[in-house]
Amino acid sequence: MHCRKVCISLLILAVSLMAGCVKTSIPDPRGLGAAPVKCSSPVDILGYFEGIPYRGDAAINSFGDFTFFAEPGIYLKEPGLNCSGFTVAASRYYFARNFSLADTTIDRLADSGPDSPFGEDWDFGYDLVLNLTEGLKRRAVLPFGQTAVIEENNGMSLRGFELSDRAAWADVIKQMKPGHVYLFSMSKDIKFKNYKLLHYHVGLIVPDDQGHIWLCHATRNSGVNKVDISNQDNLDPIIKANPDTKLGPRKILLIEAPLVCSLGLKK
């Protein structure tokens, strides 16, 4: 029954997105001032959210209220976002889709519910980035000529490449181009209760027309922040904060999707 509900939810999401039925008028988030206008520079959109403090489970709902994924009936007095909340908020402007929080957290394969043998929400980040790009011309960005069909994989089989692999980073960065956004999900092997793997952190990467490659995410110590990874030395703090363990390497999956607007980008 749960699987059937999930399939129906995904079908409704896909049909509504492709048919243009999703509300594209995005309310300004409360307490942040006027939001970017339609077709603003992708980097300006990052700047709008940059500096928002980190708050666990916090997000912006489709009405512009700061709230929680798990408790959407609670409204925050001050702005705050976690990594998922930031990724959803920015994606609304990149894809001109006013996602509801419920749409972004659909358990796509019905494999991470409360009774999952792998642990509840073990693939939360994986589901989130795919729900946000549902219906778009997307692809998994992999190094060294590797390819993967998203629909033939899951959060265990499709994890991208090792976060600390500099050669892999160099190769995927060369593939990035303006006019696209690259959503990412980091994953790690864990040993806790029945959990074996966890997609634990998300964010996005935006190339601009000046040669910069901006990785932006929300972290506990810095809130929403961005760094230019066209200089690979700037990856050092991220790799250091997400170290490999004896259980296995940290990995990062990149999903490329086109921006709805590309004003300010060279053709």
Secondary structure, DSSP 8 states (H G I E B T S, - for coil): -HHHHHHHHHHHHHHHHHTT-S-------TTS-S---TT--HHHHHHHHTT--B-TTEEE-TTS-EEESS-TT---SS--B-HHHHHHHHHHHHHT----HHHHT--TTS-SSTT-TT-TTTTHHHHHHHHHTTTS--EEE-STT----GGG--TTT---EETT-HHHHHHHHHH--TTEEEEEEEEEEEEETTEEEEEEEEEEEEE-TTS-EEEEEEETTTEEEEEETTSGGGGHHHHHHS--BTTB--EEEEEEEE-S--TTS--
